[in-house]
Amino acid sequence: MSRELNVISNSGRPRLPKPEWLKIRLGDPANQNQVLNLIQGLNLHTVCQEARCPNIFECWSDRTATFMLGGDICTRHCGFCAVGKGQPGGLDETEPRHVAEAVRHLNLAHTVITSVNRDDLPDGGAAHWAKTIRGVRALNPECRIEVLIPDFNGDEAALNTVLEAQPDVLNHNTETIARLYRRVRPDADYQQSLTLLRRAAIRRDTEGRGMLTKSGIMVGLGETFAEVVELMNDLRGVSCDIMTIGQYLQPHARRLPVERFVRPEEFDEWRQIGSNLGFLHVESSPLTRSSYHARQQANGSPAPAA
């Protein structure tokens, strides 16, 4: 029996063994260390580390990282997430400048910025978001900026604060199908997430400024193939341009167990269905994560060969 089979999940049963198609390749440690040293030196957090992303070796070897605003403690209690839960500290007022400096140092053509949920703040951290976007833009005018934002508890004014800073890609993940929200995202609401994406698309279209909207989900949490297709239709119904679909991987024993490992052929089918529905791009594979190959997604280009 493999070591993985001996690991017990929070459901009381052994974790499923990972299939062959989830094997990853290790990258150049020199570039990985350079990114790590930069992040530590600027007192930044990355979702790459906090979410234990399986693509960290590949992306960091390519000197790419997804920056995470607002600290490393989240006010939500999602069943899938490895980020720490609890009461966050105050915002770091130097963080927007440090993110901008990191983007410049890494010479990024496309940067992705996300955050923990900050329900403790009146605006959910929206003003901090806007300050960061503007700071990155001022120091890196040629860099495309993608933001992966929380739902701000449905606060339209907070969303507008972010939109007024004019990101190039506005991403908000639905994470899973509607039926599983109570178990997977107990502090969130499926329709509220769709409303956020619809509001962003309406403002984009009204102002005619070309911003793309994006959302992503994990599979392997108990959804059916048809339920994923239903969600895809819901996203197109709110004019979502880009979608990501990836395999959920249990980050540690206190998080939700993997119900099944979805075969690559199913990811291929969802990609084709998404194309037929009119998405600009659907990134769909076992190792897909929201910011994986983000630059190619925003360009409507195929992902690099594995």
Secondary structure, DSSP 8 states (H G I E B T S, - for coil): --TGGG-B-TTSSB-----GGG------HHHHHHHHHHHHHTT-EEHHHHTT-TTHHHHHHTT--EEEES-SEES---TT--SEES------TTHHHHHHHHHHHHT-SEEEEEE---TTSTTTTHHHHHHHHHHHHHH-TTSEEEEE---GGG-HHHHHHHHHT--SEEE---BS-GGGHHHH-TT--HHHHHHHHHHHHHHHHHHT---EEEEEEEESSS--HHHHHHHHHHHHHTT--EEEEEE----STTS--------HHHHHHHHHHHHHHT-SEEEESTT--TTTTHHHHHHT------
